[in-house]
């Protein structure tokens, strides 16, 4: 059974890549008995979802980025 500290690593890893079933099963077993890790997982999933929702900001075209910069520069001049 992983410790809560090890669980933070497992939970983070599980968001990046599918874990092998032995790790997945001990992780789910730990989640069944540990409210702290369930809460941590809920927060982690929430943050992951929020950040994934803003992915489009990283893929703006150069033209769009320049338009935003120009607009911000204009606002600071006012
Ligand atoms: Zn725990």
PDB file of the backbone (N, CA, C, O) and the ligand in Angstrom, with CONECT records:
HET     ZN  A 101       1
ATOM      1  N   UNK A   1       0.852  -1.197   0.000  1.00  0.00           N
ATOM      2  CA  UNK A   1       0.000   0.000   0.000  1.00  0.00           C
ATOM      3  C   UNK A   1       0.893   1.254   0.000  1.00  0.00           C
ATOM      4  O   UNK A   1       1.757   1.398   0.865  1.00  0.00           O
ATOM      5  N   UNK A   2       0.690   2.134  -0.943  1.00  0.00           N
ATOM      6  CA  UNK A   2       1.515   3.350  -0.989  1.00  0.00           C
ATOM      7  C   UNK A   2       1.170   4.305   0.160  1.00  0.00           C
ATOM      8  O   UNK A   2       0.042   4.325   0.654  1.00  0.00           O
ATOM      9  N   UNK A   3       2.154   5.083   0.567  1.00  0.00           N
ATOM     10  CA  UNK A   3       1.902   6.114   1.582  1.00  0.00           C
ATOM     11  C   UNK A   3       1.189   7.287   0.902  1.00  0.00           C
ATOM     12  O   UNK A   3       1.107   7.344  -0.325  1.00  0.00           O
ATOM     13  N   UNK A   4       0.682   8.208   1.698  1.00  0.00           N
ATOM     14  CA  UNK A   4       0.009   9.380   1.127  1.00  0.00           C
ATOM     15  C   UNK A   4       1.001  10.185   0.268  1.00  0.00           C
ATOM     16  O   UNK A   4       0.630  10.736  -0.768  1.00  0.00           O
ATOM     17  N   UNK A   5       2.245  10.241   0.707  1.00  0.00           N
ATOM     18  CA  UNK A   5       3.262  10.971  -0.059  1.00  0.00           C
ATOM     19  C   UNK A   5       3.481  10.312  -1.427  1.00  0.00           C
ATOM     20  O   UNK A   5       3.582  10.988  -2.451  1.00  0.00           O
ATOM     21  N   UNK A   6       3.551   8.977  -1.416  1.00  0.00           N
ATOM     22  CA  UNK A   6       3.709   8.251  -2.687  1.00  0.00           C
ATOM     23  C   UNK A   6       2.466   8.417  -3.564  1.00  0.00           C
ATOM     24  O   UNK A   6       2.552   8.421  -4.792  1.00  0.00           O
ATOM     25  N   UNK A   7       1.321   8.552  -2.915  1.00  0.00           N
ATOM     26  CA  UNK A   7       0.060   8.729  -3.656  1.00  0.00           C
ATOM     27  C   UNK A   7       0.058  10.036  -4.453  1.00  0.00           C
ATOM     28  O   UNK A   7      -0.480  10.086  -5.559  1.00  0.00           O
ATOM     29  N   UNK A   8       0.653  11.088  -3.898  1.00  0.00           N
ATOM     30  CA  UNK A   8       0.665  12.360  -4.629  1.00  0.00           C
ATOM     31  C   UNK A   8       1.385  12.165  -5.964  1.00  0.00           C
ATOM     32  O   UNK A   8       0.976  12.712  -6.988  1.00  0.00           O
ATOM     33  N   UNK A   9       2.463  11.377  -5.936  1.00  0.00           N
ATOM     34  CA  UNK A   9       3.228  11.099  -7.155  1.00  0.00           C
ATOM     35  C   UNK A   9       2.416  10.226  -8.119  1.00  0.00           C
ATOM     36  O   UNK A   9       2.359  10.490  -9.320  1.00  0.00           O
ATOM     37  N   UNK A  10       1.798   9.191  -7.572  1.00  0.00           N
ATOM     38  CA  UNK A  10       0.992   8.287  -8.410  1.00  0.00           C
ATOM     39  C   UNK A  10      -0.166   9.035  -9.064  1.00  0.00           C
ATOM     40  O   UNK A  10      -0.445   8.850 -10.248  1.00  0.00           O
ATOM     41  N   UNK A  11      -0.835   9.881  -8.283  1.00  0.00           N
ATOM     42  CA  UNK A  11      -1.981  10.611  -8.812  1.00  0.00           C
ATOM     43  C   UNK A  11      -1.548  11.567  -9.922  1.00  0.00           C
ATOM     44  O   UNK A  11      -2.217  11.684 -10.948  1.00  0.00           O
ATOM     45  N   UNK A  12      -0.424  12.248  -9.704  1.00  0.00           N
ATOM     46  CA  UNK A  12       0.093  13.148 -10.743  1.00  0.00           C
ATOM     47  C   UNK A  12       0.468  12.363 -11.993  1.00  0.00           C
ATOM     48  O   UNK A  12       0.139  12.760 -13.111  1.00  0.00           O
ATOM     49  N   UNK A  13       1.159  11.247 -11.792  1.00  0.00           N
ATOM     50  CA  UNK A  13       1.571  10.419 -12.933  1.00  0.00           C
ATOM     51  C   UNK A  13       0.358   9.901 -13.700  1.00  0.00           C
ATOM     52  O   UNK A  13       0.386   9.808 -14.927  1.00  0.00           O
ATOM     53  N   UNK A  14      -0.711   9.564 -12.968  1.00  0.00           N
ATOM     54  CA  UNK A  14      -1.893   8.986 -13.621  1.00  0.00           C
ATOM     55  C   UNK A  14      -2.578   9.988 -14.550  1.00  0.00           C
ATOM     56  O   UNK A  14      -3.307   9.602 -15.464  1.00  0.00           O
ATOM     57  N   UNK A  15      -2.335  11.281 -14.305  1.00  0.00           N
ATOM     58  CA  UNK A  15      -2.905  12.294 -15.201  1.00  0.00           C
ATOM     59  C   UNK A  15      -2.107  12.396 -16.497  1.00  0.00           C
ATOM     60  O   UNK A  15      -2.642  12.760 -17.545  1.00  0.00           O
ATOM     61  N   UNK A  16      -0.822  12.070 -16.408  1.00  0.00           N
ATOM     62  CA  UNK A  16       0.062  12.192 -17.570  1.00  0.00           C
ATOM     63  C   UNK A  16       0.021  10.968 -18.472  1.00  0.00           C
ATOM     64  O   UNK A  16       0.036  11.079 -19.698  1.00  0.00           O
ATOM     65  N   UNK A  17      -0.030   9.801 -17.846  1.00  0.00           N
ATOM     66  CA  UNK A  17       0.060   8.565 -18.607  1.00  0.00           C
ATOM     67  C   UNK A  17      -0.717   7.458 -17.891  1.00  0.00           C
ATOM     68  O   UNK A  17      -0.791   7.455 -16.662  1.00  0.00           O
ATOM     69  N   UNK A  18      -1.294   6.523 -18.640  1.00  0.00           N
ATOM     70  CA  UNK A  18      -1.998   5.417 -17.973  1.00  0.00           C
ATOM     71  C   UNK A  18      -1.010   4.583 -17.148  1.00  0.00           C
ATOM     72  O   UNK A  18       0.053   4.202 -17.636  1.00  0.00           O
ATOM     73  N   UNK A  19      -1.373   4.308 -15.906  1.00  0.00           N
ATOM     74  CA  UNK A  19      -0.488   3.527 -15.038  1.00  0.00           C
ATOM     75  C   UNK A  19      -0.723   2.037 -15.271  1.00  0.00           C
ATOM     76  O   UNK A  19      -1.823   1.632 -15.646  1.00  0.00           O
ATOM     77  N   UNK A  20       0.316   1.215 -15.047  1.00  0.00           N
ATOM     78  CA  UNK A  20       0.112  -0.240 -15.129  1.00  0.00           C
ATOM     79  C   UNK A  20      -0.883  -0.682 -14.052  1.00  0.00           C
ATOM     80  O   UNK A  20      -0.971  -0.053 -12.998  1.00  0.00           O
ATOM     81  N   UNK A  21      -1.626  -1.750 -14.306  1.00  0.00           N
ATOM     82  CA  UNK A  21      -2.725  -2.120 -13.403  1.00  0.00           C
ATOM     83  C   UNK A  21      -2.316  -2.360 -11.963  1.00  0.00           C
ATOM     84  O   UNK A  21      -3.107  -2.043 -11.075  1.00  0.00           O
ATOM     85  N   UNK A  22      -1.111  -2.909 -11.655  1.00  0.00           N
ATOM     86  CA  UNK A  22      -0.800  -3.073 -10.211  1.00  0.00           C
ATOM     87  C   UNK A  22      -0.754  -1.727  -9.479  1.00  0.00           C
ATOM     88  O   UNK A  22      -1.227  -1.614  -8.348  1.00  0.00           O
ATOM     89  N   UNK A  23      -0.186  -0.721 -10.126  1.00  0.00           N
ATOM     90  CA  UNK A  23      -0.128   0.606  -9.511  1.00  0.00           C
ATOM     91  C   UNK A  23      -1.526   1.213  -9.406  1.00  0.00           C
ATOM     92  O   UNK A  23      -1.891   1.825  -8.403  1.00  0.00           O
ATOM     93  N   UNK A  24      -2.301   1.018 -10.491  1.00  0.00           N
ATOM     94  CA  UNK A  24      -3.675   1.549 -10.486  1.00  0.00           C
ATOM     95  C   UNK A  24      -4.498   0.930  -9.361  1.00  0.00           C
ATOM     96  O   UNK A  24      -5.245   1.625  -8.673  1.00  0.00           O
ATOM     97  N   UNK A  25      -4.355  -0.385  -9.182  1.00  0.00           N
ATOM     98  CA  UNK A  25      -5.185  -1.050  -8.175  1.00  0.00           C
ATOM     99  C   UNK A  25      -4.788  -0.629  -6.761  1.00  0.00           C
ATOM    100  O   UNK A  25      -5.670  -0.420  -5.928  1.00  0.00           O
ATOM    101  N   UNK A  26      -3.481  -0.496  -6.457  1.00  0.00           N
ATOM    102  CA  UNK A  26      -3.117  -0.061  -5.096  1.00  0.00           C
ATOM    103  C   UNK A  26      -3.511   1.400  -4.884  1.00  0.00           C
ATOM    104  O   UNK A  26      -3.842   1.813  -3.773  1.00  0.00           O
ATOM    105  N   UNK A  27      -3.469   2.171  -5.971  1.00  0.00           N
ATOM    106  CA  UNK A  27      -3.882   3.573  -5.877  1.00  0.00           C
ATOM    107  C   UNK A  27      -5.379   3.654  -5.533  1.00  0.00           C
ATOM    108  O   UNK A  27      -5.778   4.419  -4.655  1.00  0.00           O
ATOM    109  N   UNK A  28      -6.195   2.864  -6.229  1.00  0.00           N
ATOM    110  CA  UNK A  28      -7.636   2.891  -5.964  1.00  0.00           C
ATOM    111  C   UNK A  28      -7.953   2.336  -4.577  1.00  0.00           C
ATOM    112  O   UNK A  28      -8.876   2.807  -3.912  1.00  0.00           O
ATOM    113  N   UNK A  29      -7.190   1.337  -4.142  1.00  0.00           N
ATOM    114  CA  UNK A  29      -7.382   0.788  -2.803  1.00  0.00           C
ATOM    115  C   UNK A  29      -7.086   1.864  -1.752  1.00  0.00           C
ATOM    116  O   UNK A  29      -7.827   2.021  -0.781  1.00  0.00           O
ATOM    117  N   UNK A  30      -5.998   2.593  -1.962  1.00  0.00           N
ATOM    118  CA  UNK A  30      -5.638   3.666  -1.029  1.00  0.00           C
ATOM    119  C   UNK A  30      -6.739   4.739  -1.016  1.00  0.00           C
ATOM    120  O   UNK A  30      -7.107   5.251   0.042  1.00  0.00           O
ATOM    121  N   UNK A  31      -7.254   5.068  -2.203  1.00  0.00           N
ATOM    122  CA  UNK A  31      -8.310   6.092  -2.287  1.00  0.00           C
ATOM    123  C   UNK A  31      -9.579   5.659  -1.549  1.00  0.00           C
ATOM    124  O   UNK A  31     -10.315   6.495  -1.024  1.00  0.00           O
ATOM    125  N   UNK A  32      -9.827   4.347  -1.514  1.00  0.00           N
ATOM    126  CA  UNK A  32     -11.020   3.855  -0.811  1.00  0.00           C
ATOM    127  C   UNK A  32     -10.950   4.144   0.690  1.00  0.00           C
ATOM    128  O   UNK A  32     -11.970   4.403   1.329  1.00  0.00           O
ATOM    129  N   UNK A  33      -9.739   4.094   1.241  1.00  0.00           N
ATOM    130  CA  UNK A  33      -9.623   4.217   2.702  1.00  0.00           C
ATOM    131  C   UNK A  33      -9.086   5.574   3.148  1.00  0.00           C
ATOM    132  O   UNK A  33      -9.060   5.849   4.347  1.00  0.00           O
ATOM    133  N   UNK A  34      -8.658   6.429   2.220  1.00  0.00           N
ATOM    134  CA  UNK A  34      -7.996   7.675   2.634  1.00  0.00           C
ATOM    135  C   UNK A  34      -8.732   8.902   2.071  1.00  0.00           C
ATOM    136  O   UNK A  34      -8.655   9.199   0.878  1.00  0.00           O
ATOM    137  N   UNK A  35      -9.435   9.591   2.947  1.00  0.00           N
ATOM    138  CA  UNK A  35     -10.181  10.786   2.553  1.00  0.00           C
ATOM    139  C   UNK A  35      -9.273  11.922   2.116  1.00  0.00           C
ATOM    140  O   UNK A  35      -9.626  12.703   1.232  1.00  0.00           O
ATOM    141  N   UNK A  36      -8.100  12.012   2.737  1.00  0.00           N
ATOM    142  CA  UNK A  36      -7.162  13.085   2.390  1.00  0.00           C
ATOM    143  C   UNK A  36      -6.714  12.961   0.940  1.00  0.00           C
ATOM    144  O   UNK A  36      -6.671  13.952   0.211  1.00  0.00           O
ATOM    145  N   UNK A  37      -6.382  11.744   0.524  1.00  0.00           N
ATOM    146  CA  UNK A  37      -5.940  11.538  -0.856  1.00  0.00           C
ATOM    147  C   UNK A  37      -7.098  11.680  -1.838  1.00  0.00           C
ATOM    148  O   UNK A  37      -6.898  12.120  -2.970  1.00  0.00           O
ATOM    149  N   UNK A  38      -8.313  11.311  -1.414  1.00  0.00           N
ATOM    150  CA  UNK A  38      -9.483  11.533  -2.284  1.00  0.00           C
ATOM    151  C   UNK A  38      -9.667  13.026  -2.535  1.00  0.00           C
ATOM    152  O   UNK A  38      -9.936  13.453  -3.658  1.00  0.00           O
ATOM    153  N   UNK A  39      -9.515  13.814  -1.464  1.00  0.00           N
ATOM    154  CA  UNK A  39      -9.655  15.268  -1.588  1.00  0.00           C
ATOM    155  C   UNK A  39      -8.537  15.828  -2.470  1.00  0.00           C
ATOM    156  O   UNK A  39      -8.781  16.670  -3.334  1.00  0.00           O
ATOM    157  N   UNK A  40      -7.305  15.351  -2.244  1.00  0.00           N
ATOM    158  CA  UNK A  40      -6.167  15.793  -3.053  1.00  0.00           C
ATOM    159  C   UNK A  40      -6.412  15.474  -4.536  1.00  0.00           C
ATOM    160  O   UNK A  40      -6.146  16.299  -5.411  1.00  0.00           O
ATOM    161  N   UNK A  41      -6.928  14.255  -4.802  1.00  0.00           N
ATOM    162  CA  UNK A  41      -7.195  13.837  -6.176  1.00  0.00           C
ATOM    163  C   UNK A  41      -8.250  14.740  -6.825  1.00  0.00           C
ATOM    164  O   UNK A  41      -8.136  15.117  -7.992  1.00  0.00           O
ATOM    165  N   UNK A  42      -9.281  15.078  -6.036  1.00  0.00           N
ATOM    166  CA  UNK A  42     -10.351  15.943  -6.553  1.00  0.00           C
ATOM    167  C   UNK A  42      -9.774  17.314  -6.945  1.00  0.00           C
ATOM    168  O   UNK A  42     -10.095  17.854  -8.003  1.00  0.00           O
ATOM    169  N   UNK A  43      -8.924  17.857  -6.079  1.00  0.00           N
ATOM    170  CA  UNK A  43      -8.302  19.157  -6.379  1.00  0.00           C
ATOM    171  C   UNK A  43      -7.378  19.066  -7.586  1.00  0.00           C
ATOM    172  O   UNK A  43      -7.355  19.960  -8.432  1.00  0.00           O
ATOM    173  N   UNK A  44      -6.623  17.987  -7.656  1.00  0.00           N
ATOM    174  CA  UNK A  44      -5.700  17.772  -8.777  1.00  0.00           C
ATOM    175  C   UNK A  44      -6.467  17.686 -10.101  1.00  0.00           C
ATOM    176  O   UNK A  44      -6.068  18.287 -11.098  1.00  0.00           O
ATOM    177  N   UNK A  45      -7.567  16.935 -10.098  1.00  0.00           N
ATOM    178  CA  UNK A  45      -8.378  16.798 -11.311  1.00  0.00           C
ATOM    179  C   UNK A  45      -8.989  18.143 -11.706  1.00  0.00           C
ATOM    180  O   UNK A  45      -9.074  18.479 -12.887  1.00  0.00           O
ATOM    181  N   UNK A  46      -9.409  18.904 -10.696  1.00  0.00           N
ATOM    182  CA  UNK A  46      -9.978  20.221 -10.963  1.00  0.00           C
ATOM    183  C   UNK A  46      -8.933  21.132 -11.625  1.00  0.00           C
ATOM    184  O   UNK A  46      -9.215  21.785 -12.630  1.00  0.00           O
ATOM    185  N   UNK A  47      -7.731  21.165 -11.049  1.00  0.00           N
ATOM    186  CA  UNK A  47      -6.659  22.006 -11.598  1.00  0.00           C
ATOM    187  C   UNK A  47      -6.286  21.559 -13.012  1.00  0.00           C
ATOM    188  O   UNK A  47      -6.046  22.378 -13.898  1.00  0.00           O
ATOM    189  N   UNK A  48      -6.244  20.246 -13.196  1.00  0.00           N
ATOM    190  CA  UNK A  48      -5.908  19.704 -14.506  1.00  0.00           C
ATOM    191  C   UNK A  48      -6.943  20.143 -15.545  1.00  0.00           C
ATOM    192  O   UNK A  48      -6.603  20.521 -16.666  1.00  0.00           O
ATOM    193  N   UNK A  49      -8.214  20.081 -15.141  1.00  0.00           N
ATOM    194  CA  UNK A  49      -9.310  20.469 -16.029  1.00  0.00           C
ATOM    195  C   UNK A  49      -9.242  21.967 -16.350  1.00  0.00           C
ATOM    196  O   UNK A  49      -9.418  22.372 -17.498  1.00  0.00           O
ATOM    197  N   UNK A  50      -8.983  22.781 -15.321  1.00  0.00           N
ATOM    198  CA  UNK A  50      -8.902  24.232 -15.514  1.00  0.00           C
ATOM    199  C   UNK A  50      -7.757  24.570 -16.468  1.00  0.00           C
ATOM    200  O   UNK A  50      -7.916  25.360 -17.398  1.00  0.00           O
ATOM    201  N   UNK A  51      -6.596  23.954 -16.215  1.00  0.00           N
ATOM    202  CA  UNK A  51      -5.433  24.244 -17.067  1.00  0.00           C
ATOM    203  C   UNK A  51      -5.653  23.736 -18.488  1.00  0.00           C
ATOM    204  O   UNK A  51      -5.241  24.386 -19.448  1.00  0.00           O
ATOM    205  N   UNK A  52      -6.296  22.587 -18.627  1.00  0.00           N
ATOM    206  CA  UNK A  52      -6.569  22.048 -19.965  1.00  0.00           C
ATOM    207  C   UNK A  52      -7.522  22.977 -20.723  1.00  0.00           C
ATOM    208  O   UNK A  52      -7.441  23.092 -21.946  1.00  0.00           O
ATOM    209  N   UNK A  53      -8.415  23.633 -19.998  1.00  0.00           N
ATOM    210  CA  UNK A  53      -9.355  24.554 -20.614  1.00  0.00           C
ATOM    211  C   UNK A  53      -8.686  25.794 -21.167  1.00  0.00           C
ATOM    212  O   UNK A  53      -9.262  26.501 -21.994  1.00  0.00           O
ATOM    213  N   UNK A  54      -7.454  26.063 -20.706  1.00  0.00           N
ATOM    214  CA  UNK A  54      -6.745  27.250 -21.172  1.00  0.00           C
ATOM    215  C   UNK A  54      -5.623  26.911 -22.149  1.00  0.00           C
ATOM    216  O   UNK A  54      -4.773  27.751 -22.443  1.00  0.00           O
ATOM    217  N   UNK A  55      -5.626  25.680 -22.647  1.00  0.00           N
ATOM    218  CA  UNK A  55      -4.599  25.268 -23.603  1.00  0.00           C
ATOM    219  C   UNK A  55      -4.584  26.147 -24.844  1.00  0.00           C
ATOM    220  O   UNK A  55      -3.526  26.389 -25.426  1.00  0.00           O
ATOM    221  N   UNK A  56      -5.765  26.627 -25.252  1.00  0.00           N
ATOM    222  CA  UNK A  56      -5.842  27.415 -26.474  1.00  0.00           C
ATOM    223  C   UNK A  56      -4.978  28.676 -26.379  1.00  0.00           C
ATOM    224  O   UNK A  56      -4.554  29.211 -27.403  1.00  0.00           O
ATOM    225  N   UNK A  57      -4.713  29.157 -25.157  1.00  0.00           N
ATOM    226  CA  UNK A  57      -3.901  30.365 -25.008  1.00  0.00           C
ATOM    227  C   UNK A  57      -2.455  30.129 -25.434  1.00  0.00           C
ATOM    228  O   UNK A  57      -1.759  31.062 -25.834  1.00  0.00           O
ATOM    229  N   UNK A  58      -2.001  28.858 -25.344  1.00  0.00           N
ATOM    230  CA  UNK A  58      -0.623  28.551 -25.712  1.00  0.00           C
ATOM    231  C   UNK A  58      -0.467  28.386 -27.217  1.00  0.00           C
ATOM    232  O   UNK A  58       0.652  28.366 -27.730  1.00  0.00           O
ATOM    233  N   UNK A  59      -1.596  28.265 -27.930  1.00  0.00           N
ATOM    234  CA  UNK A  59      -1.514  27.997 -29.358  1.00  0.00           C
ATOM    235  C   UNK A  59      -2.035  29.150 -30.198  1.00  0.00           C
ATOM    236  O   UNK A  59      -2.548  28.942 -31.297  1.00  0.00           O
ATOM    237  N   UNK A  60      -1.905  30.357 -29.687  1.00  0.00           N
ATOM    238  CA  UNK A  60      -2.336  31.511 -30.461  1.00  0.00           C
ATOM    239  C   UNK A  60      -1.343  31.743 -31.586  1.00  0.00           C
ATOM    240  O   UNK A  60      -0.150  31.477 -31.443  1.00  0.00           O
ATOM    241  N   UNK A  61      -1.844  32.238 -32.694  1.00  0.00           N
ATOM    242  CA  UNK A  61      -0.955  32.556 -33.806  1.00  0.00           C
ATOM    243  C   UNK A  61      -0.127  33.788 -33.440  1.00  0.00           C
ATOM    244  O   UNK A  61      -0.478  34.528 -32.521  1.00  0.00           O
ATOM    245  N   UNK A  62       0.951  33.998 -34.150  1.00  0.00           N
ATOM    246  CA  UNK A  62       1.798  35.170 -33.892  1.00  0.00           C
ATOM    247  C   UNK A  62       1.014  36.462 -34.103  1.00  0.00           C
ATOM    248  O   UNK A  62       1.186  37.436 -33.370  1.00  0.00           O
ATOM    249  N   UNK A  63       0.142  36.452 -35.127  1.00  0.00           N
ATOM    250  CA  UNK A  63      -0.690  37.630 -35.408  1.00  0.00           C
ATOM    251  C   UNK A  63      -1.597  37.933 -34.214  1.00  0.00           C
ATOM    252  O   UNK A  63      -1.731  39.083 -33.796  1.00  0.00           O
ATOM    253  N   UNK A  64      -2.216  36.878 -33.674  1.00  0.00           N
ATOM    254  CA  UNK A  64      -3.117  37.066 -32.534  1.00  0.00           C
ATOM    255  C   UNK A  64      -2.343  37.571 -31.313  1.00  0.00           C
ATOM    256  O   UNK A  64      -2.810  38.458 -30.598  1.00  0.00           O
ATOM    257  N   UNK A  65      -1.152  36.998 -31.080  1.00  0.00           N
ATOM    258  CA  UNK A  65      -0.333  37.440 -29.941  1.00  0.00           C
ATOM    259  C   UNK A  65       0.015  38.921 -30.088  1.00  0.00           C
ATOM    260  O   UNK A  65      -0.051  39.685 -29.125  1.00  0.00           O
ATOM    261  N   UNK A  66       0.388  39.316 -31.313  1.00  0.00           N
ATOM    262  CA  UNK A  66       0.760  40.704 -31.562  1.00  0.00           C
ATOM    263  C   UNK A  66      -0.426  41.636 -31.349  1.00  0.00           C
ATOM    264  O   UNK A  66      -0.285  42.727 -30.796  1.00  0.00           O
ATOM    265  N   UNK A  67      -1.603  41.188 -31.800  1.00  0.00           N
ATOM    266  CA  UNK A  67      -2.826  41.988 -31.593  1.00  0.00           C
ATOM    267  C   UNK A  67      -3.089  42.204 -30.106  1.00  0.00           C
ATOM    268  O   UNK A  67      -3.458  43.302 -29.688  1.00  0.00           O
ATOM    269  N   UNK A  68      -2.899  41.155 -29.310  1.00  0.00           N
ATOM    270  CA  UNK A  68      -3.123  41.263 -27.859  1.00  0.00           C
ATOM    271  C   UNK A  68      -2.097  42.222 -27.254  1.00  0.00           C
ATOM    272  O   UNK A  68      -2.438  43.073 -26.432  1.00  0.00           O
ATOM    273  N   UNK A  69      -0.825  42.073 -27.674  1.00  0.00           N
ATOM    274  CA  UNK A  69       0.225  42.966 -27.159  1.00  0.00           C
ATOM    275  C   UNK A  69      -0.074  44.422 -27.512  1.00  0.00           C
ATOM    276  O   UNK A  69       0.053  45.315 -26.674  1.00  0.00           O
ATOM    277  N   UNK A  70      -0.478  44.649 -28.777  1.00  0.00           N
ATOM    278  CA  UNK A  70      -0.787  46.011 -29.221  1.00  0.00           C
ATOM    279  C   UNK A  70      -1.945  46.584 -28.419  1.00  0.00           C
ATOM    280  O   UNK A  70      -1.929  47.745 -28.009  1.00  0.00           O
ATOM    281  N   UNK A  71      -2.964  45.728 -28.203  1.00  0.00           N
ATOM    282  CA  UNK A  71      -4.137  46.180 -27.456  1.00  0.00           C
ATOM    283  C   UNK A  71      -3.771  46.525 -26.026  1.00  0.00           C
ATOM    284  O   UNK A  71      -4.239  47.529 -25.490  1.00  0.00           O
ATOM    285  N   UNK A  72      -2.928  45.691 -25.396  1.00  0.00           N
ATOM    286  CA  UNK A  72      -2.508  45.952 -24.014  1.00  0.00           C
ATOM    287  C   UNK A  72      -1.648  47.220 -23.944  1.00  0.00           C
ATOM    288  O   UNK A  72      -1.778  48.026 -23.023  1.00  0.00           O
ATOM    289  N   UNK A  73      -0.766  47.376 -24.942  1.00  0.00           N
ATOM    290  CA  UNK A  73       0.102  48.557 -24.956  1.00  0.00           C
ATOM    291  C   UNK A  73      -0.744  49.812 -25.107  1.00  0.00           C
ATOM    292  O   UNK A  73      -0.473  50.830 -24.470  1.00  0.00           O
ATOM    293  N   UNK A  74      -1.772  49.741 -25.953  1.00  0.00           N
ATOM    294  CA  UNK A  74      -2.643  50.885 -26.164  1.00  0.00           C
ATOM    295  C   UNK A  74      -3.383  51.240 -24.880  1.00  0.00           C
ATOM    296  O   UNK A  74      -3.537  52.414 -24.543  1.00  0.00           O
ATOM    297  N   UNK A  75      -3.844  50.198 -24.158  1.00  0.00           N
ATOM    298  CA  UNK A  75      -4.588  50.432 -22.911  1.00  0.00           C
ATOM    299  C   UNK A  75      -3.699  51.073 -21.860  1.00  0.00           C
ATOM    300  O   UNK A  75      -4.167  51.912 -21.091  1.00  0.00           O
ATOM    301  N   UNK A  76      -2.414  50.695 -21.809  1.00  0.00           N
ATOM    302  CA  UNK A  76      -1.524  51.275 -20.796  1.00  0.00           C
ATOM    303  C   UNK A  76      -1.170  52.719 -21.148  1.00  0.00           C
ATOM    304  O   UNK A  76      -0.809  53.503 -20.271  1.00  0.00           O
ATOM    305  N   UNK A  77      -1.275  53.076 -22.458  1.00  0.00           N
ATOM    306  CA  UNK A  77      -1.008  54.483 -22.861  1.00  0.00           C
ATOM    307  C   UNK A  77      -2.128  55.398 -22.436  1.00  0.00           C
ATOM    308  O   UNK A  77      -1.907  56.575 -22.152  1.00  0.00           O
ATOM    309  N   UNK A  78      -3.368  54.843 -22.390  1.00  0.00           N
ATOM    310  CA  UNK A  78      -4.532  55.683 -22.059  1.00  0.00           C
ATOM    311  C   UNK A  78      -4.489  56.208 -20.629  1.00  0.00           C
ATOM    312  O   UNK A  78      -5.396  56.926 -20.207  1.00  0.00           O
TER     313      UNK A  78
HETATM  314 ZN    ZN A 101      -3.660   8.928   1.574  1.00  0.00          ZN
END
